[in-house]
């Protein structure tokens, strides 16, 4: 269980307390098994203690690439709610009868950046990528991670996908991709803006234009195993509240 934070904002606590008054009286504290895309790790570690403190429910979180969490769900992993990094997998789970129809919604829109831990690595990220003056570029695996799909689209947009393919270091998830970049195992990486913001260190940064890749619409969905779980239902409502949206936005995401 996540540690309860003592300094939770009072107004936020009051808001959630009032909201929880409308839950069925029969609802008891339960355990939520939450599957979360790796890019959303830092935000989850902020939100879960707030939810636990306000609701009395407990949360067990599994982090990983969207593709791997999706595969685990297909093979019977006991998840109640899935926070994916795309909209395709939640939609498939509904179509496959493993998620509840009508529960999908976009909780965040991801942003991709080119980043290096070396603040003198580049001044113009676009030109630097096109010239290819680097040995290793980290991206998430496009087969398992939506941020990897976006990275490939950026490189294709710039016309350098083929020329840099031998220089790519592929992380299983965007979390591993960021680790490769932060530890200089790769000179630079196409990573999530939220990760760089959480890192709070200097470096070289290029915020990639939205037009270079398809929107990274991150969707939540209630899985069939959590259909009757009060903690799962409460958490999905919690994600839709304005204070939570503000926290997600503060971590570098776009929020509707």
Phi, psi and omega in degrees: 000143180290149178292139179281131180275134183278338187255030178301136180306129186296316181298324178296318180296319180296318180301313182291324179300314180296321179296320183287344176296338183270358174289153180305140182298334182282351182295130180247161178299129180227176179252128177262128175258109191249125175259124188231130175300142189302326182296338186264014184301309185296319179294319180300321181291342173272317187285321186299314178299325177297314180297315181298316183293319184283326188259335186085353177282162175247152183230131172246124188248137171243122178259149177174179176292151180302318180298318181288321177294323177297314179297320179296322178296318178301327182265016171095012178303139188278055179271147177259324181224141180239120172257097184272169176258012175212182175254347184292313183293315175302320179297318179298320181297324175295314181297328181273001177080015181257355177226159186275124180300138178087003183255356180288138171203156181274118181263344179196156172240120184282155179234139182255139177225156169264127186218145172225143177291342179273113184291350178253013184294315179206156173255320180244101185298320180298311179296321181297317178295317182295320180285334176068032181275062179206160181266321184221132175237123181270133171222159173284151180296118181298341180284336185238342188233125178303327177292334174289322175299315180297321178298316178298319179297322178297313181294325176292319179300322180278353179076026184238007183305312181292318185290332181259359186304325181282351180260359186280137170247118186260123175271148178298331179219171177292335177294315178292325177299316178295321179299316177303319184284316183295329181267004178066018169293336169234142183293332179201165183210153171266103190232177180281138178302325181297326180292317180295320179296320179291330182296322177057036176235162179283170179165184175265135187219135171231118175279112188285132180303142181302330183291346183279347181207157180291148182305138177266084180274110183268119185248146173258151177209144175276123179275158183302325181294340181254011186301327181249019182264114182298327179294320179295315180296319180293322182293321179296322176291322177303319181297335183273354184284152183299318179299323179291318178300322179295319178295317179299317179297320180296340180268010172103010179259159167269143182225136179285000000 
